[in-house]
Amino acid sequence: MRIVIQRVSEASVKVEGEIISSIKKGMLILVGIEDSDSQEDIDWLTTKIVQLRIYDDENGVMNLSVKDIDGEILIVSQFTLHACTKKGNRPSYIRASKPGFAIPMYEKFIEATENVLGKKVGTGKFGAMMDVALVNDGPVTIIIDSKQKDF
């Protein structure tokens, strides 16, 4: 499972011109799922996300988590995070899971994040063409891959 975290002052998702989810200060999380992902990946990532200290404390040091600041989270599925660009100019998405596996994993990821965070999170619509808007705060963008934990 590969995620991109963007620290945001606001973010939203539109489907067919209608805002389906929006947040204020918090994290926009793009999540890509592959067939080798498991509940262990979900548990590790959700704990890491909620405890990640990427918000400034009173001294201007990134020392607070999204939970510490009572921030919000918006989770959007993005199969293109598993793009392979090794050959040619058209990315291959062979590593990205098909909907039959990916949808239940995405739903489990959302549920686990809500459990660790202690409140509901916003979401995109799996498989839909979405317009994602955000104001990246910092900018702070972090990539985490549950298969490459030392990355």
KACOR-V96746 format. One record per backbone hydrogen bond with DSSP energy under -0.5 kcal/mol. CO is the residue of the C=O (numbers start at 1). NH is the residue of the N-H. Records with the same first field share a line. If there is no record, write none. Layout:
CO: NH, NH
This chain:
1: 146
2: 32
3: 144
4: 30
5: 142
6: 28
7: 137
8: 26
10: 135
11: 23
12: 133
13: 20, 21
14: 131
15: 18
18: 15
21: 13
23: 11
25: 72
26: 8
27: 29, 74
28: 6, 30
29: 76
30: 4
31: 78
32: 2
33: 97
34: 37
38: 42
39: 43
40: 44
41: 45
42: 46
43: 47
44: 48
45: 49
46: 50
47: 51
48: 52
49: 52
50: 67
52: 54
55: 63, 64
57: 60
61: 57, 63
64: 54, 55
65: 69
66: 71
67: 70
72: 27
73: 122
74: 29
75: 124
76: 31
78: 81
79: 82
80: 83
83: 85
84: 92
89: 91
92: 84
93: 96
95: 35
98: 101, 102
99: 103
101: 105
102: 106
103: 107
104: 108
105: 109
106: 110
107: 111
108: 112
109: 113
110: 114
111: 115
112: 116
113: 117
114: 118, 119
122: 75
124: 126
125: 128
128: 130
129: 16
130: 132
131: 14, 133
133: 12
134: 136
135: 9, 10
136: 138
140: 7
142: 5
144: 3
145: 148
148: 151
